[in-house]
C-alpha cells in the first residue's frame, strides 16, 4: 500500500469517527430537549424517575462525547509533535540522537494514552446514550399504562 493511500485511508477513518461522535452528541442533546419539551407544564411525580435517569444518562453521554473530542485533539497534537521531533524540527528538542529518542518515546506514550482515553470516552458515550434510550422507553411505557382505560 502506498504512503498516499495510507494517508487517505487514515484521513477517511478520522473523518468518519468524528462524524459518528458528533452525530451521537447531537442525538444526546436532542433527546434531552425532547424530554424537556414533553414534560413542560407537568408536575413532578414518581413516574418521571425513569425519565430523569434517561436525561442524566444523555447528559453523561454528551459529556463523554466532549471528552472524546478533547482526547482526540490531544492525540493529533502529540502525533504532530512526534513528526516534528523525528524530523528534527521541534523547537524544544535538541538534535542529539539520545534526546530525539527520549522525546519520541515520551510523546509516543502520551499519544497512545490519549488515544486509549478517547476510545474509552467514545465507548462510554454510546453506552450511556443507549441506556438513556432504554430508560426513556420505560418511562414512556409507564406513561402509556397510566392512560389505559380500566374496564369493569
C-alpha positions, 0 to 999 in steps of 0.5 A: 500500500502506498504512503498516499493511500495510507494517508487517505485511508487514515484521513477517511477513518478520522473523518468518519469517527468524528462524524459518528461522535458528533452525530451521537452528541447531537442525538444526546442533546436532542433527546434531552430537549425532547424530554424537556419539551414533553414534560413542560407544564407537568408536575413532578411525580414518581413516574418521571424517575425513569425519565430523569435517569434517561436525561442524566444518562444523555447528559453523561453521554454528551459529556463523554462525547466532549471528552472524546473530542478533547482526547482526540485533539490531544492525540493529533497534537502529540502525533504532530509533535512526534513528526516534528521531533523525528524530523528534527524540527521541534523547537524544544528538542535538541538534535542529539540522537539520545534526546530525539529518542527520549522525546519520541518515546515520551510523546509516543506514550502520551499519544497512545494514552490519549488515544486509549482515553478517547476510545474509552470516552467514545465507548462510554458515550454510546453506552450511556446514550443507549441506556438513556434510550432504554430508560426513556422507553420505560418511562414512556411505557409507564406513561402509556399504562397510566392512560389505559382505560380500566374496564369493569 
